[in-house]
């Protein structure tokens, strides 16, 4: 353990792969955050969490780093601008942020502010998101791309926004929307700016691959696009058709898939231009992936390209197609929400306890003890690197026989307990040898997870990491301190919900996915803080209140460059997590009615002498305090009320 260094922890948790340029480990063995990347300034994450706790906020905490959000927008724009310059592209890039990725008000407002210099716009996929976009985006020249299913109210609202000086582009997702647009344009006497979403033959890859192609939920086929063109001609609205949009899914891990889609979409664009539509915009949709595991491969949790390569390929493909047909190049749009929002959020949670196999140093059984104990002990003493598979099979068989003997009354509870300890002792010795093997037999592949301890963590998978539960999304997870110590334990994570699915037992690994995470043994009376990274996209809005665990406390952190010698950061916003009263209200329970019900119950119990007066006061005091409190566990020493 004395030989372990922070460099070893960097390699173990792959932080340089998925975390660069924002996350690293400092000399104190703590995770450090560089919100402005290579522009200077670091925040010690462990010290930040301790500071926030001293201010009265409990874990779990969602930390949002505003400077990371600003840097992500700047990097995306720099990459496209560099590609435009190098290819001498005659157009410009105007990105939009899909509000659905993270609709939190502070996030959207900050994104609009940081994107102002780049005329960065917003994408709305529903009427509520359109309302957010119209009220929030004040950037002259920025676009509002209107996607999703639309009714007349949606379309008319978007058209009227032109009177406010905004630039809404209504993208036709279904052929039926054409008649609604024509009717609204005539009714309001407003010339719309329209786009069509093409249903490409090129398909995505990974989890969302099946959502694209000919059977995609959204988009128009080639024949439907032709009908749209004819319908617009008849209505004298063909000049309104100015944008082509496509989307081949989220988290596209292979650049070859993107290139294929670009080639096909570019042909749609130039063909529409040749048919008389004054095409000005090409929206390449989302799909720009992030590297969750740091492997830089086409694995579903990674990507085999960088943002600059992505921008080069977009610019090159569109320019080549337009040059071949002699049509002007369009303004380029992307909806790279995951790539923008993921890095800025970190979920911090504490471990409240552990459990694991009952492993003890076996002692030789006496001659009078049951033969099955003799057999297991003999197996334990004869385990070698050459016979690990045979030894594991023997130990498993003896354990099963012991369970049958116990069920039939031929083995005492004490003997069964000794059998289990011996069995786990065998497994521990076998696992130590298996880790040294170049090839792990299939029978032993699950041994690592089977022997792992369970670390019980103060958060809800369903609220804070729903994509892990629903679609096996991998997020980088690691301790944020003690990283100058060797993590000698292996663990899976269990949340505080009473649901067997409330667990995390898949973790990033360069080779594939590992079933247990390297962790530190807990120390008495010391907190153990862990973090989930890269979860700023989709998780907050998709989270549900399983077991009525609500939103976590959220804190917006901004690097303070003016006083770095005092405190290197400013706490800009605090969004308090849900209280018990708030989550109960979501499911139609009234705070006062609940209190009155329990008060009546205590009065009845007092009359019947089933409870004392002091006990009834204590019960009511606890009940009312819990109603106003945080929905998560608060096992730490009491702190003063929040001053933030």
N, C-alpha and C positions, 0 to 999 in steps of 0.2 A: 504493500500500500504506500510506503514511503517513496517508491519510485514513480508513482503516478503523477502526471503533470496535466496542466490545463490543455496542452497540445493533444494529449491522449483523449481527453474528453471531446475536444473539437473533432477529432477523427471518429470517435465512437458515435457521436450524435450527428455527424455529417453537417455541422452547422455552417461550415465554409461553403458547402454545396448549395443548400437551400436558403441560407441566411444572408449571404453576401449580396449587397454591401452594407446591410443594416444591422446584422446581429453577429456577435462574436462572444468570446469568453475572456474576461480580463484577468489580471494577475492575482486577484483575490479569489478566483474560482467562481465568479458570478457571471451570469449572462449580462452583456453590455449591449445597449441599443445606440446606434448611430443614426438618428432620425434624418440627418442631412447627408447621409452616405459619406462620400469622400470630401465633403466640404468642412468637416471638423465638428467636434462636439460629441460627447458620449454620455449616456445615462446608465448608471448601475441599476439593473432591474430589481435586484434584491433590496437595495437601499430605498428605491422608489416605492416598492410595495410596503416596506416597513414604515416609511413616511406617511403613506396614504392610510395605513391602519392606525397610526398615531393620531390622525385627523378624524378618526371615528368611523371610517368606512370598513365594512367587513368583506371578507372573501366569500365567494368568488368575485373577481374583478375583471371587467373587460377594459383593457387599456387601449386607447386609440391615439396614435401618434400623428398629429396633423402634418408635421414636416415630412413624414414618409409619404403621405398622400400627395403633398405638393411635389415631391421628388419623382413619384411615379408618373404624374402627368407630364412633368418637364422631360423626363427620359423618353417617354413615348413620342412626344412631339419632336425632340431632338433627333430621334432615329428616323422619323419620316422626313424631316427637313434635310438631314444629311443625304438620304436616298434621293430626294428630289434634286438636290444640288449636284450630286455625282452623276445622275442619269440625265441631267439637264431637262428635267420634266417641266413642262410649261404650266402645269396646274399647281394647286396647293393642297394641303391636308387640313381638314377640319374634323377632329374627332368628336364623338358624343359619348356621354356616360349613360349606360342603361340604368335607370333608377331602380329597377327590380333587383339589382345586385346587392344594394344596401340602401334602403329608403330612409334611414335615420336622418332627421332634419339637419343636425350639425354636420353630418358627413356630406350631404348634398350641398349645403350652403358653403362649406369649405371648398368642396370640389369646384363649384361655380367660381368662387373667388380666385382659387389658384389657377383655374383654367382661363381666366379673363384675358391674359396676355396672348393666348393662343386661339382665341375665339372658340373655345371648347364649349360644346353644347350638351344637350340632354336627349335621351331617348325615352319615350313613354310607351308602355305596352298596355295601358288600360286608362280608363277615365280618371281614376284617382291620381295616377302618375302624371297624366296630362295636366291636372290641376296644380300639382306640385311644380311641374316644369314652367307653366305659365306664370306662376307667382314668384318663382325663384330666379329664373334666368333673366338677367338684365344686361347681358353682354351684346353690344351691337354687332351684328353680323354672324352671331352664333346660331346654330341650327337646332330646331326641335324636330326630331324624327319620330313620327307618330306610327307606331306599330301596333300589333294586336288586333283582336276583333273589335269592330266599330259599329256603332249604331248612329242614327241621325244626329243625336245630341252630341256625341263625341265629334263627329265630322264638322258640325256647325260651329262648335266651340273652337276647334282648330282653325277653321276659316276666319272666324271673327278675330282671332289673335293677330292676324295680319294687320288689322286696324290699329293695334298697339305697337306696331313696328317690329313684331317678331317674325321669324321665318319658319313657320311650321310646314313640314313636308309630310303629306298624308300618303302612307305606303299601303297600296292595295294588297291585302293578304288573301282575300277570297274574291272570286269573281262577282259575287252578289253585292260587294261594296261599291262597285262601279256605279250602279243606278242611284245609290244613296248619295254619292259624291256629286253626280250630275244634277240631281234634284236640289241638293243644298247649294250648289254654286249658282243655279238659276234663281233660287229663292232669295239669296242674300246678295246676288249680283257681285260676287267676288270670284276672281280667277284663282283657282287652287294651284298649289304646287304639288304635283303628284309623283309617286314612285310606284313601281311594281316589285314584288318579291318573287324572284324566279325560283322555281323548284328544280334544282340541279340534279343531274344524274350522279355527279360526284357525291360521294357520301363521306361523312365524318368517320372518326375512329374512336374506339373506347366506349365508355359508358353511354355516350349520346349518339353513337354511330347509327343506331336503328331509328333515330328520330329524323333522319334526313333521307334524301333520295326520293324516289317516285311516290312513296307512301308517307311522306312527311306531313305533319299536322298543318303546317302553314305553307303558303306560297302558291304560285300559279304555274301550271304546266305551260309548255310552249304553245299549245293550241289555245289555252285560255288567255295568254298574253296577246296572241294575235287578235282574239275577240275584243280584248280591252282596247287595243289600238283602233280597231274598226269602230267600236262604240264611241271612243273619244273623237274620232273623225266626224262621225255623224252629229255629235253634239258640239262641234267646233271647239273642242277642248284639247286637241292633240298638242298644242303648244304648252299645255300644263304638264305633260309627261316629261319629267326632267331627271328622274333618278331610277337607277336599278339597284336592287338590294338582294343579297343572298346571305344565307347563314347555314353552315354545315355542322353546327353543334358546338358545345362548350369544351374547353380543355383539349384542343387538338394537339396530340403529342408528337405527331410526325409532320415535318414540313412538306413531305411529298404529297400528302393529302391536301394541304393548303394550295400547293402549286397546281394540282389538277383542277381544283375548284376555281381558281383564278383564271385558268385558261378557258374554261367553259363559260364562266360569267362574263369574261371580256368579250366573247363572241356575241352573247346576248346584248351587251351594251352597244357594240358597234352596229349590230343588225337593227336595233331600235333606232339608232341615229340615221341609218340609211333609209328607214321607212318614214322619215320626216319628223320624228320627235326630237326636240332640241335638248338632247341629253347633256346635263351639266354635272351630275353627281353619280358616283359609284360607291355604294355602301357595302363594304366587305363583311359586315356583321361582326360577330364575336368569334371566339375560338382561340384567340391568342392565349397560350397556356402559361402556367407558372410551374416551376420545378419544386414540387413538394418534397421529393426525397433526395434531391441533389445529385442524381445519377446522370443527368444530361443524356437520357436515352428516350426512346419512343414508348417506354413503359407508361401505363395510364396515369401514374402519379408524377410524371416528369415531362420533359420535352427535349427533342434532339436539335433544337435551334435556339437562337436568342432573338431579342426584339429587333435588333438591327438587321439580322438576316430576314426576318419577317417583313420589315418595311422595304428592304431591297426587292424582295420577291413580288410584293404588291405593286410597287411602282414599275418595276421592269415588265411584269406581265401585262399591265394595262397599257403602258406606253407602246409596247410591241404590237398589240392588237390594234390600237388606234392608228399607229403609223402605217400598218399594213393596209388599212381601209381608208386612210386619208381623212380621218375625222379628228376633231379637237379632243384633247385629253380632258377628263373630268376632274372636278374637285373630289379628292379621295376622303372617304369617311370610314372610320372603324368604330365598333362598339365593344371596345376591349375592357369590359367591366371587371372581370376577374383579375386581369393583369394590373389594373389600377388599384383596386380596393383590398386585395387579399393581405398585403404585407402590413397594412397600417393597424391591424387589430391583433392583440394578444390576450388570450384568456388565462388568468392566473387563478390557481386553486390550490388548496392545501390538502394534505393527506391526513385523514382523521384516525387511521388505524390500518393494521394489516392482519392477514391470516394466511396460513400456508400448511403444507404437510407436516405432521407431527414426526419430526426426525430426531432420533436420539442415537447415541453411540451404543450399538447393540452389545449386550453381555451374553456370554455363552449360556444356553439353557441347561438346566439340570437334567439328569437322566430320567427323573420322574415326570418331566414336563412332556406335553403332547408331541408326538412324532413330527407333526407339521412344523412346529417351532424348530425342531432339530434340522429338518430339511431346509428351512429358510435360512437358518444361521450358516449352514454349510454352503448354501448358494452364495451368501454374502461374503464369506471368507475366500471363496475361490474365483471371484470376479477378476478377469484380466482384460486387457485390450483386445485379445484375440477371441474371447468368448462372450463379448457383451450382449450379443443378440440372443444367444442360448441362455445366458443367465437371466436376461429380462423375461424371456418366455417362461422359464422355470419359476421365477418369482411371481409372475402374474398368475400362473396356474395354482401355486400354493395359496395365494391370496384368495382366489375364487373357491378353492376347496375349503378353506377356513370359513368363508362366509356361509357355505352350505352346511358345514358341521355345526356352526353356531345356530343356524336357523332350525336345525334338527335337535338341538339341545345337547350336542356332544362336545361342545367347546364353551368354556366359560367366557364371560365378558372380559375378564382380566386377560385371558389368553388371546382373545380376539384383538384386544388393544395392543398386546405385544407383537402379534402377527403384523398389524398395520405399521407399527414403528419399524419392525424389521424390513418390511416391504419397502417403505419409503427410504430406509437406509440403503437398501440394494439399489433403488432407483437413483439416489443421489450419487453413489459411487459409479454407477453405469454412465450417468449423464456427464460426469467429469471426464470419463474416458472417451465418450462419444464426441465431445467438443474438440478432441484432438484428431479425430478421424478426417481424412480427406473426403470420404464418401459416407453418408449416413444412411443406413438401411431404412426402407420404408416403415418397418415395424417400430423404429425408434424415432421417427420424424416428429411425433407429437410429444415426445418426452420432455422437451424444453418447456412447452406450455403447461403440461401436466404438473411439473415440479415447481412452476412459478408461484410465488406468493400473490395474493390479491391485495392490492393497495386501494383502500377505500377513500375516495376523493370527494371533496365537498363541491360538487357541481352536478348538473344534469346533462347527460348526453343528448337527450331529446330537446332540451332548451338551447344548449350552446354548441353542439356538434351534430345536428340532425342528419347531415349528409353522411357521417360515419355510420350511423345506425341504418339509414335508408339505402345507401348505394355504396357502402364500403369505401367512402372517400378517406384517403390517408392524409393526416396532418402531422407535421413534425411536433413531437411531444418530448419534453426533457425537463429535468430539474433546473432551477435557475440559480442554485447555489450548491456549495460543497463539490464543485467541479474540479477542485484540486485533490479530491479523494477518489480512490477507485470505487466504482459502484459494484459491490460484491454480490448484490441480490439481483434476482430476476423477478419481474412482476407483470401482471396484467392490471388494468384499472377498472374499478367498479364505482359507479356513481351512487348518489344517495337516494335514487328512486327505488321503489320496491318492485322492480321489473327485471327479469333475467336478461333482457336485451340492453339494459343500462350498463354497458361495459365497453371497454376498448381492449381488444386482444389481437390487434393487427397494427404493426408499427413499421415505419420506413426502414429500409435496409438496402444497401447498394446492390445486393445480389437478388433480392426479390422483396418479400415481406416477411418480417419476423414476428413470431407469436408471443414474445415476451420482451420487455424493455429492461435494460440495465439500470438499476436503481440503487440507492443507498439504504442500509438498514436505518430505521427510525431511531432517533435519540430521545430519551425521556425528557419531557418538558421543553423540547425544542421543536419549532415548526419545521415542516418540510414542504417547501413551495415548489410547485410544478407549473409549467406553462404549455399551452397549445398555441402554435404559431400559424400564420398564414390563413387565418379563419375570418378575414374581414369581408369575404364575398358570400352572400346568400345565407350564412348561418343564422344571423340575428332574426331575419324576417321569417325564415322557415321554422324556427324553433317553436315548440309547443309546450304546454304547461302540464306535462305528464306528472301526476301526483301533486299538481298545483305548485310546482316550483316555477317561479316567474322569471322575468328578466333580471339579469345580474346588475349590480352597480357598474356604471360605465364612467370612465374618467378620460377626458381629453387632455393630452400632454403636448406642450409646445416647448421646443428647445429655447432657452433664454440666452441669447448671444450677448446681451448687454451686461449681465452680471454672472459670468461663468465661474468666478471665483467664489461666489456665495452659494447659490443654488442653481444648478445647470438647467433647470426646467421651470416652466410655469404650468399650473393647473388651470386650464382655460374654462372647461365646463365639467360639471359633475351631473350625471343623470342617475338619480337614485333608482335602485332596483325596486321591483314590485314589493309591496307589503302584503301581508296576509289578507288584509281587508280588500286590497285591489284585486288580487287574484280570485278571491271568493266572489267579488262583485261580477267578475267576468262570467261566472257560472250561476248568476242570479241569486246569490246569498246576500242578505242585508246585514251590515255590521250591528246595528241596534237590535234587530230581531234576534240575531244569534246571542247577543249578550242577555237580552231579556229571557230567552228560552233557558239558558244555563242558570240565570238567577232564580227562575221559578223552580228549576230542578233542585238547586241547593236549599231553597226554602222548604221544599217538601221533605228533603233528606234531614233538615234540621228538626222539623216537626216530628219526624219518625225516629229521631235520635240515631241516625245512621252516619252522621257527620257532626263534628264539633263546630262551634262558631269560628274558632281560629282557623280550622281547616277550610271552612267555606270561604272565609276572607282570602286565604292563600290561593284557593282554586280560582276565585273570580279575578284576583290580581294577576295570576299567571295567564288566564284566558284573555284578559283585556290587553296585557302586554304583548302576548303572542300575536293578537290580531293586528297590532300596529307595527309589528316587527318584520324583519327580513325573512324571506321564505326558506333561506338556506341555514345551515348549521352555524351556530355562534359559540363554539367551545373555547374560544380564546379568552384571556383575561379581559375584564370589562374596560372599555375606553370611554373617554368623554364623548358627548354627542358631537356629531359631525359639525365642523366649523367651516366647511368648504362652501 
